[in-house]
Amino acid sequence: MFQKRHMLVALCILVASIGPAAAWQQAWMSPTGQPYVITGDGQNILVTTNGSVKEIDPTGSPIWNQSFDVSNDGKAIKAGKYVYLGTGNDAKALNKNDGSTKWTSISPLGDSQPIKYIYIKGTYILVSNDAKAAVLDRETGNAVVTAQDAPCVAEPKIFGGYYLAPTASGVQAYKAFMLPDMRVQSISKESDKVVAKVQNIGLSESKSTLMKFVVRKTDGTYRTIHINAGTINADGGTKDVTITGAFSKGYVIVDPYYKTPELNEGNNQRYFY
């Protein structure tokens, strides 16, 4: 009996010791040169090096290579619909399939104002440094908000539509992305109706706000109902949208067909039971 237990303990120790080692192994090596920053868009991998931006696939194979000095030690880069980067004082958007230039915005923060940070929200991008910030159109690079004073002592952050700048005294918030952000705040189900409370937590009003109800009736059949909720005011404005009938469960989506550009398209749906 003692011998069997001893062998069992030894086997457990052996399995525990080789398990992690078996899972950890080299996969591939891509000869990009020494990276400054490695990032990606969920499909491929972006690498900034000294004087270049490279895209490689998930196996490490090269896709494209473009010669750009990316600002802020290679950190001024973000991947969205395009690859957005700062190079010196300029902002650029690169096509993701081949790295070719989609547009260039010349000195959007002003002369001798290199771009340090890039953020993406909806159809806009924000470029900034430790002194200035500007908002550009995602598709054209045209200025939506020209360079504004926005001093900071550390890396700023985006929260909702706000640009949060760390200062010596605290956090200074700026209204940066003037877009709506619709969500279904709550749903109440009664015997003869369903009431969805829709809320706009963005910084501009939502007009002709479409609501889609997909509901299961108590007889087991399903029904889809569309309602135009009209205008929902910014900064927390709400509206109750009601459908009548006996329903057992379902879900509600605001802006179901993405007609309204928003700060966040991922918070538009809510279920009820």
Contacts in CASP RR format, 6 or more apart in sequence:
PFRMAT RR
TARGET T0000
AUTHOR 0000-0000-0000
METHOD contacts of the structure
MODEL  1
MFQKRHMLVALCILVASIGPAAAWQQAWMSPTGQPYVITGDGQNILVTTN
GSVKEIDPTGSPIWNQSFDVSNDGKAIKAGKYVYLGTGNDAKALNKNDGS
TKWTSISPLGDSQPIKYIYIKGTYILVSNDAKAAVLDRETGNAVVTAQDA
PCVAEPKIFGGYYLAPTASGVQAYKAFMLPDMRVQSISKESDKVVAKVQN
IGLSESKSTLMKFVVRKTDGTYRTIHINAGTINADGGTKDVTITGAFSKG
YVIVDPYYKTPELNEGNNQRYFY
28 59 0 8 1.000
28 60 0 8 1.000
30 47 0 8 1.000
30 56 0 8 1.000
30 60 0 8 1.000
30 61 0 8 1.000
30 62 0 8 1.000
32 47 0 8 1.000
32 49 0 8 1.000
32 54 0 8 1.000
32 56 0 8 1.000
32 62 0 8 1.000
33 49 0 8 1.000
34 49 0 8 1.000
34 50 0 8 1.000
35 47 0 8 1.000
35 48 0 8 1.000
35 49 0 8 1.000
36 48 0 8 1.000
36 49 0 8 1.000
36 50 0 8 1.000
36 70 0 8 1.000
36 73 0 8 1.000
36 74 0 8 1.000
36 75 0 8 1.000
37 46 0 8 1.000
37 47 0 8 1.000
37 48 0 8 1.000
37 70 0 8 1.000
37 73 0 8 1.000
37 74 0 8 1.000
37 75 0 8 1.000
37 77 0 8 1.000
38 45 0 8 1.000
38 46 0 8 1.000
38 47 0 8 1.000
39 45 0 8 1.000
39 46 0 8 1.000
39 77 0 8 1.000
39 78 0 8 1.000
39 79 0 8 1.000
40 46 0 8 1.000
40 79 0 8 1.000
41 79 0 8 1.000
41 80 0 8 1.000
41 83 0 8 1.000
41 96 0 8 1.000
42 79 0 8 1.000
44 55 0 8 1.000
44 56 0 8 1.000
44 57 0 8 1.000
44 58 0 8 1.000
44 63 0 8 1.000
44 96 0 8 1.000
45 55 0 8 1.000
45 56 0 8 1.000
45 57 0 8 1.000
45 58 0 8 1.000
45 60 0 8 1.000
46 53 0 8 1.000
46 54 0 8 1.000
46 55 0 8 1.000
46 77 0 8 1.000
46 79 0 8 1.000
46 83 0 8 1.000
47 53 0 8 1.000
47 54 0 8 1.000
47 55 0 8 1.000
47 56 0 8 1.000
48 54 0 8 1.000
48 70 0 8 1.000
48 74 0 8 1.000
48 75 0 8 1.000
48 77 0 8 1.000
48 85 0 8 1.000
50 69 0 8 1.000
51 67 0 8 1.000
51 68 0 8 1.000
51 69 0 8 1.000
51 70 0 8 1.000
52 65 0 8 1.000
52 66 0 8 1.000
52 67 0 8 1.000
52 68 0 8 1.000
53 65 0 8 1.000
53 66 0 8 1.000
53 68 0 8 1.000
53 70 0 8 1.000
53 77 0 8 1.000
53 83 0 8 1.000
53 85 0 8 1.000
53 94 0 8 1.000
53 99 0 8 1.000
54 62 0 8 1.000
54 64 0 8 1.000
54 65 0 8 1.000
54 66 0 8 1.000
55 62 0 8 1.000
55 63 0 8 1.000
55 64 0 8 1.000
55 65 0 8 1.000
55 83 0 8 1.000
55 96 0 8 1.000
55 99 0 8 1.000
56 62 0 8 1.000
56 63 0 8 1.000
57 63 0 8 1.000
63 98 0 8 1.000
64 98 0 8 1.000
64 99 0 8 1.000
66 94 0 8 1.000
66 99 0 8 1.000
66 100 0 8 1.000
68 85 0 8 1.000
68 87 0 8 1.000
68 92 0 8 1.000
69 87 0 8 1.000
69 88 0 8 1.000
70 76 0 8 1.000
70 77 0 8 1.000
70 85 0 8 1.000
70 86 0 8 1.000
70 87 0 8 1.000
71 85 0 8 1.000
71 86 0 8 1.000
71 87 0 8 1.000
71 88 0 8 1.000
71 114 0 8 1.000
71 115 0 8 1.000
71 116 0 8 1.000
72 86 0 8 1.000
72 114 0 8 1.000
72 115 0 8 1.000
72 116 0 8 1.000
72 117 0 8 1.000
75 116 0 8 1.000
75 117 0 8 1.000
76 85 0 8 1.000
76 86 0 8 1.000
76 87 0 8 1.000
76 115 0 8 1.000
76 116 0 8 1.000
76 117 0 8 1.000
76 118 0 8 1.000
77 83 0 8 1.000
77 84 0 8 1.000
77 85 0 8 1.000
77 86 0 8 1.000
77 118 0 8 1.000
78 84 0 8 1.000
78 85 0 8 1.000
78 118 0 8 1.000
78 119 0 8 1.000
78 120 0 8 1.000
78 125 0 8 1.000
79 96 0 8 1.000
80 96 0 8 1.000
80 120 0 8 1.000
81 96 0 8 1.000
81 138 0 8 1.000
82 93 0 8 1.000
82 94 0 8 1.000
82 95 0 8 1.000
82 96 0 8 1.000
82 102 0 8 1.000
82 138 0 8 1.000
83 93 0 8 1.000
83 94 0 8 1.000
83 95 0 8 1.000
83 96 0 8 1.000
83 99 0 8 1.000
84 91 0 8 1.000
84 92 0 8 1.000
84 93 0 8 1.000
84 94 0 8 1.000
84 118 0 8 1.000
84 120 0 8 1.000
84 125 0 8 1.000
85 91 0 8 1.000
85 92 0 8 1.000
85 94 0 8 1.000
85 118 0 8 1.000
86 92 0 8 1.000
86 114 0 8 1.000
86 115 0 8 1.000
86 118 0 8 1.000
86 127 0 8 1.000
87 115 0 8 1.000
88 114 0 8 1.000
88 115 0 8 1.000
89 106 0 8 1.000
89 107 0 8 1.000
89 109 0 8 1.000
89 110 0 8 1.000
89 111 0 8 1.000
89 112 0 8 1.000
89 113 0 8 1.000
89 114 0 8 1.000
89 115 0 8 1.000
90 104 0 8 1.000
90 105 0 8 1.000
90 106 0 8 1.000
90 107 0 8 1.000
90 108 0 8 1.000
90 115 0 8 1.000
91 104 0 8 1.000
91 105 0 8 1.000
91 108 0 8 1.000
91 115 0 8 1.000
91 118 0 8 1.000
91 125 0 8 1.000
91 127 0 8 1.000
91 136 0 8 1.000
91 141 0 8 1.000
92 101 0 8 1.000
92 102 0 8 1.000
92 103 0 8 1.000
92 104 0 8 1.000
92 105 0 8 1.000
93 101 0 8 1.000
93 102 0 8 1.000
93 103 0 8 1.000
93 138 0 8 1.000
93 141 0 8 1.000
94 100 0 8 1.000
94 101 0 8 1.000
94 102 0 8 1.000
95 101 0 8 1.000
95 102 0 8 1.000
103 139 0 8 1.000
103 140 0 8 1.000
103 141 0 8 1.000
105 127 0 8 1.000
105 136 0 8 1.000
105 141 0 8 1.000
105 142 0 8 1.000
105 143 0 8 1.000
107 113 0 8 1.000
108 115 0 8 1.000
108 127 0 8 1.000
108 134 0 8 1.000
108 136 0 8 1.000
108 141 0 8 1.000
108 143 0 8 1.000
108 146 0 8 1.000
108 147 0 8 1.000
109 115 0 8 1.000
109 127 0 8 1.000
109 128 0 8 1.000
109 129 0 8 1.000
109 131 0 8 1.000
109 132 0 8 1.000
109 133 0 8 1.000
109 134 0 8 1.000
109 147 0 8 1.000
110 132 0 8 1.000
110 147 0 8 1.000
113 129 0 8 1.000
113 131 0 8 1.000
113 132 0 8 1.000
113 147 0 8 1.000
114 129 0 8 1.000
115 127 0 8 1.000
115 128 0 8 1.000
115 129 0 8 1.000
116 128 0 8 1.000
116 129 0 8 1.000
116 130 0 8 1.000
117 126 0 8 1.000
117 127 0 8 1.000
117 128 0 8 1.000
117 129 0 8 1.000
117 155 0 8 1.000
117 156 0 8 1.000
118 125 0 8 1.000
118 126 0 8 1.000
118 127 0 8 1.000
119 125 0 8 1.000
119 126 0 8 1.000
119 128 0 8 1.000
119 158 0 8 1.000
119 163 0 8 1.000
120 126 0 8 1.000
120 138 0 8 1.000
121 158 0 8 1.000
121 160 0 8 1.000
121 161 0 8 1.000
121 176 0 8 1.000
121 177 0 8 1.000
121 179 0 8 1.000
121 263 0 8 1.000
122 138 0 8 1.000
122 177 0 8 1.000
122 179 0 8 1.000
122 261 0 8 1.000
122 262 0 8 1.000
122 263 0 8 1.000
122 265 0 8 1.000
123 137 0 8 1.000
123 138 0 8 1.000
123 139 0 8 1.000
123 179 0 8 1.000
123 261 0 8 1.000
124 135 0 8 1.000
124 136 0 8 1.000
124 137 0 8 1.000
124 138 0 8 1.000
124 144 0 8 1.000
124 177 0 8 1.000
124 179 0 8 1.000
125 135 0 8 1.000
125 136 0 8 1.000
125 138 0 8 1.000
125 141 0 8 1.000
126 133 0 8 1.000
126 134 0 8 1.000
126 135 0 8 1.000
126 136 0 8 1.000
126 158 0 8 1.000
126 163 0 8 1.000
126 176 0 8 1.000
126 177 0 8 1.000
127 133 0 8 1.000
127 134 0 8 1.000
127 136 0 8 1.000
128 134 0 8 1.000
128 150 0 8 1.000
128 152 0 8 1.000
128 156 0 8 1.000
128 163 0 8 1.000
130 151 0 8 1.000
130 152 0 8 1.000
130 153 0 8 1.000
131 149 0 8 1.000
131 150 0 8 1.000
131 151 0 8 1.000
132 147 0 8 1.000
132 148 0 8 1.000
132 149 0 8 1.000
132 150 0 8 1.000
133 147 0 8 1.000
133 148 0 8 1.000
133 150 0 8 1.000
133 156 0 8 1.000
133 163 0 8 1.000
133 165 0 8 1.000
133 174 0 8 1.000
133 176 0 8 1.000
134 143 0 8 1.000
134 145 0 8 1.000
134 146 0 8 1.000
134 147 0 8 1.000
134 148 0 8 1.000
135 143 0 8 1.000
135 144 0 8 1.000
135 145 0 8 1.000
135 176 0 8 1.000
135 177 0 8 1.000
136 142 0 8 1.000
136 143 0 8 1.000
136 144 0 8 1.000
137 143 0 8 1.000
137 144 0 8 1.000
145 176 0 8 1.000
148 174 0 8 1.000
150 156 0 8 1.000
150 163 0 8 1.000
150 165 0 8 1.000
150 172 0 8 1.000
150 174 0 8 1.000
151 165 0 8 1.000
151 167 0 8 1.000
152 165 0 8 1.000
152 166 0 8 1.000
152 167 0 8 1.000
152 172 0 8 1.000
153 166 0 8 1.000
153 167 0 8 1.000
153 168 0 8 1.000
154 166 0 8 1.000
155 166 0 8 1.000
156 163 0 8 1.000
156 164 0 8 1.000
156 165 0 8 1.000
156 166 0 8 1.000
157 164 0 8 1.000
158 164 0 8 1.000
158 176 0 8 1.000
158 177 0 8 1.000
159 173 0 8 1.000
160 177 0 8 1.000
160 181 0 8 1.000
160 201 0 8 1.000
160 202 0 8 1.000
160 263 0 8 1.000
160 264 0 8 1.000
161 175 0 8 1.000
161 176 0 8 1.000
161 177 0 8 1.000
161 178 0 8 1.000
161 179 0 8 1.000
161 181 0 8 1.000
161 202 0 8 1.000
161 203 0 8 1.000
161 263 0 8 1.000
162 173 0 8 1.000
162 174 0 8 1.000
162 175 0 8 1.000
162 176 0 8 1.000
162 203 0 8 1.000
163 173 0 8 1.000
163 174 0 8 1.000
163 175 0 8 1.000
163 176 0 8 1.000
164 171 0 8 1.000
164 172 0 8 1.000
164 173 0 8 1.000
164 174 0 8 1.000
165 171 0 8 1.000
165 172 0 8 1.000
165 173 0 8 1.000
165 174 0 8 1.000
175 203 0 8 1.000
177 203 0 8 1.000
177 263 0 8 1.000
178 203 0 8 1.000
178 204 0 8 1.000
179 202 0 8 1.000
179 203 0 8 1.000
179 204 0 8 1.000
179 261 0 8 1.000
179 262 0 8 1.000
179 263 0 8 1.000
180 200 0 8 1.000
180 202 0 8 1.000
180 203 0 8 1.000
180 204 0 8 1.000
180 205 0 8 1.000
180 206 0 8 1.000
180 232 0 8 1.000
180 234 0 8 1.000
180 260 0 8 1.000
180 262 0 8 1.000
180 263 0 8 1.000
181 200 0 8 1.000
181 201 0 8 1.000
181 202 0 8 1.000
181 203 0 8 1.000
181 262 0 8 1.000
181 263 0 8 1.000
181 264 0 8 1.000
181 267 0 8 1.000
182 198 0 8 1.000
182 199 0 8 1.000
182 200 0 8 1.000
182 206 0 8 1.000
182 209 0 8 1.000
182 232 0 8 1.000
182 254 0 8 1.000
182 255 0 8 1.000
182 260 0 8 1.000
182 262 0 8 1.000
182 268 0 8 1.000
183 198 0 8 1.000
183 199 0 8 1.000
183 201 0 8 1.000
183 254 0 8 1.000
183 267 0 8 1.000
183 268 0 8 1.000
183 270 0 8 1.000
184 196 0 8 1.000
184 197 0 8 1.000
184 198 0 8 1.000
184 199 0 8 1.000
184 252 0 8 1.000
184 253 0 8 1.000
184 254 0 8 1.000
184 268 0 8 1.000
184 269 0 8 1.000
184 270 0 8 1.000
185 197 0 8 1.000
185 198 0 8 1.000
185 199 0 8 1.000
185 238 0 8 1.000
186 196 0 8 1.000
186 197 0 8 1.000
186 270 0 8 1.000
187 194 0 8 1.000
187 195 0 8 1.000
187 196 0 8 1.000
187 197 0 8 1.000
187 252 0 8 1.000
187 270 0 8 1.000
187 271 0 8 1.000
187 272 0 8 1.000
188 194 0 8 1.000
188 195 0 8 1.000
188 197 0 8 1.000
189 247 0 8 1.000
189 272 0 8 1.000
189 273 0 8 1.000
191 246 0 8 1.000
192 244 0 8 1.000
192 245 0 8 1.000
192 246 0 8 1.000
193 242 0 8 1.000
193 243 0 8 1.000
193 244 0 8 1.000
193 245 0 8 1.000
194 213 0 8 1.000
194 215 0 8 1.000
194 242 0 8 1.000
194 243 0 8 1.000
194 245 0 8 1.000
194 247 0 8 1.000
194 252 0 8 1.000
194 272 0 8 1.000
195 240 0 8 1.000
195 241 0 8 1.000
195 242 0 8 1.000
196 211 0 8 1.000
196 213 0 8 1.000
196 240 0 8 1.000
196 241 0 8 1.000
196 242 0 8 1.000
196 252 0 8 1.000
196 270 0 8 1.000
197 238 0 8 1.000
197 239 0 8 1.000
197 240 0 8 1.000
197 241 0 8 1.000
198 209 0 8 1.000
198 211 0 8 1.000
198 229 0 8 1.000
198 232 0 8 1.000
198 238 0 8 1.000
198 239 0 8 1.000
198 241 0 8 1.000
198 254 0 8 1.000
199 232 0 8 1.000
199 236 0 8 1.000
199 237 0 8 1.000
199 238 0 8 1.000
200 206 0 8 1.000
200 232 0 8 1.000
200 233 0 8 1.000
200 234 0 8 1.000
200 235 0 8 1.000
200 236 0 8 1.000
200 237 0 8 1.000
200 238 0 8 1.000
201 235 0 8 1.000
201 236 0 8 1.000
202 234 0 8 1.000
202 235 0 8 1.000
202 236 0 8 1.000
202 262 0 8 1.000
202 263 0 8 1.000
203 234 0 8 1.000
203 235 0 8 1.000
203 263 0 8 1.000
204 234 0 8 1.000
205 231 0 8 1.000
205 232 0 8 1.000
205 233 0 8 1.000
205 234 0 8 1.000
206 231 0 8 1.000
206 232 0 8 1.000
206 255 0 8 1.000
206 260 0 8 1.000
207 230 0 8 1.000
207 231 0 8 1.000
207 260 0 8 1.000
208 228 0 8 1.000
208 230 0 8 1.000
208 231 0 8 1.000
208 259 0 8 1.000
209 228 0 8 1.000
209 229 0 8 1.000
209 230 0 8 1.000
209 231 0 8 1.000
209 232 0 8 1.000
209 239 0 8 1.000
209 254 0 8 1.000
209 255 0 8 1.000
209 260 0 8 1.000
210 226 0 8 1.000
210 227 0 8 1.000
210 228 0 8 1.000
210 229 0 8 1.000
210 254 0 8 1.000
210 255 0 8 1.000
210 256 0 8 1.000
210 257 0 8 1.000
210 259 0 8 1.000
211 226 0 8 1.000
211 227 0 8 1.000
211 228 0 8 1.000
211 229 0 8 1.000
211 241 0 8 1.000
211 252 0 8 1.000
211 253 0 8 1.000
211 254 0 8 1.000
211 256 0 8 1.000
212 224 0 8 1.000
212 225 0 8 1.000
212 226 0 8 1.000
212 252 0 8 1.000
212 253 0 8 1.000
212 254 0 8 1.000
212 256 0 8 1.000
213 223 0 8 1.000
213 224 0 8 1.000
213 225 0 8 1.000
213 226 0 8 1.000
213 227 0 8 1.000
213 243 0 8 1.000
213 250 0 8 1.000
213 251 0 8 1.000
213 252 0 8 1.000
214 222 0 8 1.000
214 223 0 8 1.000
214 224 0 8 1.000
214 250 0 8 1.000
214 251 0 8 1.000
214 252 0 8 1.000
214 253 0 8 1.000
215 222 0 8 1.000
215 223 0 8 1.000
215 224 0 8 1.000
215 225 0 8 1.000
215 243 0 8 1.000
215 247 0 8 1.000
215 249 0 8 1.000
215 250 0 8 1.000
216 222 0 8 1.000
216 247 0 8 1.000
216 248 0 8 1.000
216 249 0 8 1.000
216 250 0 8 1.000
217 223 0 8 1.000
217 245 0 8 1.000
217 246 0 8 1.000
217 247 0 8 1.000
217 248 0 8 1.000
218 246 0 8 1.000
218 247 0 8 1.000
218 248 0 8 1.000
220 248 0 8 1.000
225 243 0 8 1.000
227 241 0 8 1.000
227 243 0 8 1.000
229 239 0 8 1.000
229 241 0 8 1.000
229 254 0 8 1.000
230 239 0 8 1.000
232 238 0 8 1.000
232 239 0 8 1.000
248 273 0 8 1.000
249 271 0 8 1.000
249 272 0 8 1.000
249 273 0 8 1.000
250 271 0 8 1.000
250 272 0 8 1.000
250 273 0 8 1.000
251 269 0 8 1.000
251 270 0 8 1.000
251 271 0 8 1.000
251 272 0 8 1.000
252 269 0 8 1.000
252 270 0 8 1.000
252 272 0 8 1.000
253 268 0 8 1.000
253 269 0 8 1.000
254 268 0 8 1.000
254 269 0 8 1.000
255 262 0 8 1.000
255 268 0 8 1.000
256 268 0 8 1.000
258 265 0 8 1.000
262 268 0 8 1.000
END
